Amino acid sequence: MEVQVTTEDVGVRTVVHVAGEVDVASADRLRERLALLVSQGRTDLVVDLTGVTFLDSTGLGLLVGTLKRVRLAGGRLELVVDSERLLKVFRITGLTQVFAIHETLDGALAS
């Protein structure tokens, strides 16, 4: 299954909705969209992963890389993860200490 990426502006923040599988075969689409947003100065990002069914190390790596670019630009990147299976990946890798992770999009937007 290919990854689908859509964006919407909510005030000054940009929400990136991701659906499908984020893996070595599909990650370029998400990486390119995130890089484009950052290059356009959209550095207050919320990445909504509630539609993601699979996330591998390539997907984790691109999120970490984007977080670094956003922070260098003085912005922030927060995640929405409502799946215990995906959240476990972030816990095992220690990335819950790196990312602000919210259970809902409303919770992320309220932060």
QUIQUITA-V35345 format. One line per field, one symbol per residue. ss: DSSP state (~ for helix, > for strand, _ for the rest). phi: phi as a letter, one per 20 degrees, with the letter a starting at -180 (. if undefined). psi: psi as a letter, one per 20 degrees, with the letter a starting at -180 (. if undefined). A space follows every 50 residues. Layout:
ss = ???
phi = ???
psi = ???
This chain:
ss = ___>>>>>>>__>>>>>>>>>>____~~~~~~~~~~~~~____>>>>>>> >>>>>_~~~~~~~~~~~~~~~~___>>>>>___~~~~~~~~~__~~~__> >>__~~~~~~_
phi = .eedcccbecmeedededcoddbgedfgffgfffffgffenedddcdeef eeebbdffffffffffgfffffendbccddcdeffffffffgemffedde ddecfgfffee
psi = pqqppqqqpnciqppoppqbpoahhihhgggggghggghjjnjnqooojh jpippahgggghgggggggghhjjaqpqqooiphghhhghghijiiigqo pqhqgggghi.
